[in-house]
């Protein structure tokens, strides 16, 4: 497996677990556990796709090395998914 692919998967999973603490804390209030599982799986898929796209774009630009691109992607994804999770929790419920 290529180093870029390993970085994309690793960063996607790290950002997913870093941003899920909000959803897990709020899951106690839900009466429908299927909804919670669906949101968790959907956010995992979105996180993996976004990490793939962001690292591919940063690698295509070729300004930084792979480690720097991975750190930038992790910060962006964690911030984005945390804000999206908070938005979804407070507007839907």
C-alpha positions as CSV (number, residue, x, y, z in Angstrom):
1,X,0.0,0.0,0.0
2,X,1.3,3.5,-0.9
3,X,2.3,5.9,1.8
4,X,-0.3,8.4,0.7
5,X,-3.1,5.8,1.0
6,X,-2.0,4.9,4.4
7,X,-2.0,8.5,5.5
8,X,-5.4,9.1,4.0
9,X,-7.0,6.2,5.9
10,X,-5.1,7.0,9.1
11,X,-6.0,10.7,9.1
12,X,-9.6,9.9,8.3
13,X,-9.9,7.6,11.2
14,X,-8.1,9.9,13.6
15,X,-10.3,12.8,12.7
16,X,-13.4,10.6,13.0
17,X,-12.6,9.5,16.5
18,X,-11.5,13.0,17.6
19,X,-14.8,14.5,16.6
20,X,-17.1,11.7,17.8
21,X,-16.9,12.6,21.5
22,X,-19.6,15.2,21.0
23,X,-22.0,12.8,19.4
24,X,-21.4,10.1,22.0
25,X,-22.1,12.6,24.8
26,X,-25.3,13.7,23.1
27,X,-26.4,10.1,22.2
28,X,-27.6,9.6,25.7
29,X,-30.5,11.9,25.0
30,X,-31.7,10.1,21.8
31,X,-34.6,7.7,22.0
32,X,-33.8,6.1,18.6
33,X,-30.5,4.3,18.7
34,X,-30.7,3.5,14.9
35,X,-30.5,7.3,14.2
36,X,-27.3,7.5,16.3
37,X,-25.7,4.6,14.5
38,X,-26.7,6.0,11.1
39,X,-25.1,9.4,11.9
40,X,-21.9,7.8,13.2
41,X,-21.6,5.6,10.0
42,X,-22.4,8.5,7.8
43,X,-19.8,10.7,9.5
44,X,-17.2,8.0,9.1
45,X,-17.8,7.7,5.4
46,X,-17.7,11.5,5.0
47,X,-14.5,11.7,7.0
48,X,-12.7,9.1,4.9
49,X,-13.8,10.7,1.6
50,X,-12.8,14.2,2.8
51,X,-9.4,12.9,4.0
52,X,-8.8,11.2,0.7
53,X,-9.7,14.3,-1.3
54,X,-7.8,16.8,0.9
55,X,-4.6,14.8,1.0
56,X,-4.8,14.2,-2.8
57,X,-5.2,17.9,-3.5
58,X,-2.4,18.9,-1.1
59,X,-0.2,16.2,-2.7
60,X,-1.1,17.4,-6.2
61,X,-0.1,21.0,-5.2
62,X,3.1,19.6,-3.9
63,X,4.1,22.4,-1.6
64,X,4.6,20.4,1.6
65,X,5.7,16.8,2.2
66,X,3.2,14.1,3.2
67,X,3.6,14.5,6.9
68,X,2.8,18.2,6.8
69,X,-0.1,17.5,4.5
70,X,-1.4,14.9,6.9
71,X,-1.2,17.3,9.8
72,X,-3.0,20.1,7.9
73,X,-5.7,17.6,6.8
74,X,-6.2,16.3,10.4
75,X,-6.7,19.8,11.7
76,X,-9.1,20.8,9.0
77,X,-11.1,17.6,9.2
78,X,-11.4,17.6,13.0
79,X,-12.5,21.3,13.0
80,X,-15.0,20.7,10.1
81,X,-16.5,17.5,11.6
82,X,-16.8,19.0,15.1
83,X,-18.6,22.0,13.8
84,X,-20.9,19.8,11.5
85,X,-21.7,17.5,14.4
86,X,-22.6,20.4,16.7
87,X,-24.7,22.0,13.9
88,X,-26.6,18.7,13.3
89,X,-27.2,18.0,16.9
90,X,-28.5,21.5,17.8
91,X,-30.6,22.1,14.6
92,X,-32.2,18.7,14.1
93,X,-33.1,18.0,17.7
